[in-house]
């Protein structure tokens, strides 16, 4: 039995917020945002669009590429920090929109590492149990709904978007796309990147709204330093486990949080710039969607050849981080 990535898809809303637009909202400049982050613009969803709507659009594309009907799916998982609501889970809401009747649905929350965590979980289920044959793995975020638009330290960073992968296991498929993975977490750093209110620890109240506690809080510099070290060490570990040399990696796709983080990670792994995929200038940080959006762009541009080894790495709130080596 083998397991493969049968299809990919992405969706970003039409509306674009440029750095020039942000200059009118907070005390910032295009020059600061561009040099410090690499971001030129981000896409924002309309008020009446939810994460499941973004996920649904990306899912349709991935299923179409895979040639798989929604009713054939055994599993839908959505990685997100911006679920439509507390419950039902966003995956179930995507299931409803797709009319995918017979599948198991759950969300997975590992912040910006969410898609890597989801790939590992879905791949493990497909490997372990023949009742799971076709899985839809989604990373989707409406981060604009949890951004504090008065905080220049965070509001310039994030954007909305979704990405989807269709995984299939079958006796007819040869090999396994998944070569090696290393996932990690350290809850001791829970306070450097968080959305404090709205959960059981701090339910919503007038005070939490007045104090903007339903918005992303981040200690930027501390996060930056930890991100580079964590991603480099996870990448080194998966390369070592699998016996793959950095020069044999066709592409590295790091989570799109900051172009300086992306460059630092690639440099320390001795992966040349022409093999680093980045689109942060167009989308900003879309959290759990970012790696999947990159993968879909590479795939649809015909830049992934059969057999290419691709290194995915992510870092996010939790803290959570990891790396996965996949074969196209
Ligand atoms: N415009 C202008 N000035 C700004 C802005 C802005 N948008 N934001 C901050 N500044 C100022 C600060 O106030 C500070 O001014 P001061 O020196 O007078 O105090 C100065 O710029 C430098 O601030 P730093 O925070 O030190 O800037 P830094 O170079 O670290 O860049 C950034 C900040 C972009 C946030 C960076 O630290 C970063 O990318 N961190 C990592 C983010 C990340 O990886 N997040 C993880 C994923 S997110 C998730 O999981 C949901």
Boltz pocket constraint, residues with backbone or C-beta under 6 A from the ligand:
constraints:
  - pocket:
      binder: B
      contacts: [[A, 27], [A, 28], [A, 29], [A, 32], [A, 33], [A, 36], [A, 37], [A, 111], [A, 112], [A, 152], [A, 153], [A, 154], [A, 156], [A, 193], [A, 219], [A, 220], [A, 221], [A, 222], [A, 223], [A, 224], [A, 227], [A, 257], [A, 258], [A, 261], [A, 285], [A, 287], [A, 315], [A, 316], [A, 317]]
      max_distance: 6.0
